[in-house]
Amino acid sequence: MAAALLAGFAAAAPAQTIEVRQWQGAKAAARQPEQVVASTNAEWRSLWSRVGVRPPDFFEPGRTSAVGIFLGLRNGDGYSVNVLSTSRRRDRIMVVFEERVPSAALTAQRAVPRPASNAPALGAGGSTFAPSSGSIASLPPPSVPSNQTTSPWVIVLINRTDLPISVEQRLLR
């Protein structure tokens, strides 16, 4: 009975925070939304090629993993990736992020009526992003001259390799 009681406490245990280092920016070479996990030197270099810069010398195969989150093209400045948490949940490492949207874009998007179609927005095309289900992400961005496009990104270096990594997007409400 004591073992069953302890198992119940283990299942309800809070997530354990994982030590990470991260880099982010607004202008990636990658133009499509994607999430990429790296566990080898070649994959680490590939992550950084999506940004268009040389990778930092922090990656240690067998000791570190990395996740790259690329939002794809956005019209205008002020968009960014905000990593909310990196933690161990049961048998995996969870990286939870949200897209930060400039306040002017939020105001403009709230004024746009919701599309009548149930067609997926950002989740289409094999992307691993969560379905938008009527969120801000499914509404068209405000019109801004195309010379002001950005492509927000973040790369998270995780000091573990013993568990699989999942990425979860929190949607704006």
N, C-alpha and C positions, 0 to 999 in steps of 0.2 A: 504494500500500500504506500509506503514511503517513496518507493521508486516512481510510482504513478503520480504522486504529488509533486515530486521534483521535476518530472517530465512536463507537467502542466505549467510549472514556473518557467522552465526553459523555453517553452513555446510562446509564452507571453513576454519574454525578455525584450527590452527595448533594443533598437538597432544600435550597433557598435560603430562609432565614427572611425573612418579610415583616414590615415595621414596621406595628403596629396600635395602636389605642386601644380599650379596651372598658369597657362598663358592664354591671352585672348586678344582679339582685335576686331576691326570692322571691315577689313578688305582682304578676304581670302581669294586665292586664285580659283577655288571651287565655286561654281555658280549654282549648283543644285543642292537641295537639302540632303544631308546624309549624316549618319553616325557610324564611326569606324573604330574598331578596337585593334590595338597593336600589341603584339607579344614578342615580336622579333625586331632586330635592328632594321631589316628591310621594311617592315611595316611602320616602324617609327619614322624612317626617312620618308616613306610614302605619305604619312600624315602631314608632315611638314611641307612636302611638295604641294599639297593642296592649299597651303597658306602662301607658298611662294618664297619661303626663306629656308636657310640652312638649319637643320635641327640642332638644338642645344645638346651638349654632351652629358646629359643626365640619365639617359636610358641604360638600364642594365638588364639584359636578357636573363630570365630565370629569377630575377629579383623585383622587377617592376613591370607593370602593364600600363597602357595608355588608352584613352578614349578621346577621339576628336568629334566634336559636334559642330556641324556646319549648317547654318540656317538657309543658305541660298541667297539669291538676290533680293534686296529690299530697296524700295524707292525712298532715298533720303538718308540723312544722318540720324543718329540717336538710337538705332536698333542695336541690341546686344544680346549675348547669351549670359544668363546668370545661373551659375551652378548653385542650387539650393542645398544639396547635401551629397556626400559620398559616404556610404555606410554599408556595413555587413548586415544583411537581413537573411536569417537562416543560413542557407547554403549558397549564397551569392553576394556579390558586391553590387550595390545599386547606386547609380549616378542619376540624381534627379535635377532637372534644369527647367528653366522657363525662358521664354523670349521676352526681353524687355522692349517695349514699344514706346516711342516718344509720345509725350502727352498730346501734342498737336495731332498726331496720327490717330490716337485713341478717340479724340473728340470728333474728328472727321469720320472715322469708321463707325462710331455710334449713330451718326446721322444717316448712314447708308442702310436701306432696308435689307433684311435678311433674304438670302436667295430662297426661292420656293423649292428648288431641286434638293433631293437628298444625296446628290452626287458628292463623293468625298472631295475635299479640297487639298490640303497639304499632304494628306496621308496617301494620295494616289501615286501610282508609278513605282511601286515597290519600296517606297520610303518606309523607314522603320519608325517614323514619327507617329504619335498617337493620333487617331482620327479627330478631326476638329469639332464635330457635332455642334455647329453654330457658334463657335468661339470667335474671338477677334481674328484669329488666324485664318478663318474661312472667308472673311470679308475682304474685298479688294482694297489694296493700299491707296492712300490719297494720291492724287496725281501730282507728281514732282518731275521736273525735267530729268530725262534719262541720264544726263551726265552726272547726276548726284546719287547714283546707285551705290549701295554698299553690299557686303557679303559677310555678315558677322560670324565669328567662330570662337571656339575655345578648345584647348587641348589640356586634358587633365592627366597628369602622371601619377599613378597609383603605386604605392610601395608594397604591393603584394602581387602574387601570381597564382596563389593556391585555390582560388575560386573563380567561377565564371562571372562575367560582368554583364549587367543589364543596364539599359539607359531608359529613363522614363521622363517624358515631358509633362510638366504641369501646365495646364491651359488656363488662360485668363478667364475670369468669371464676370 
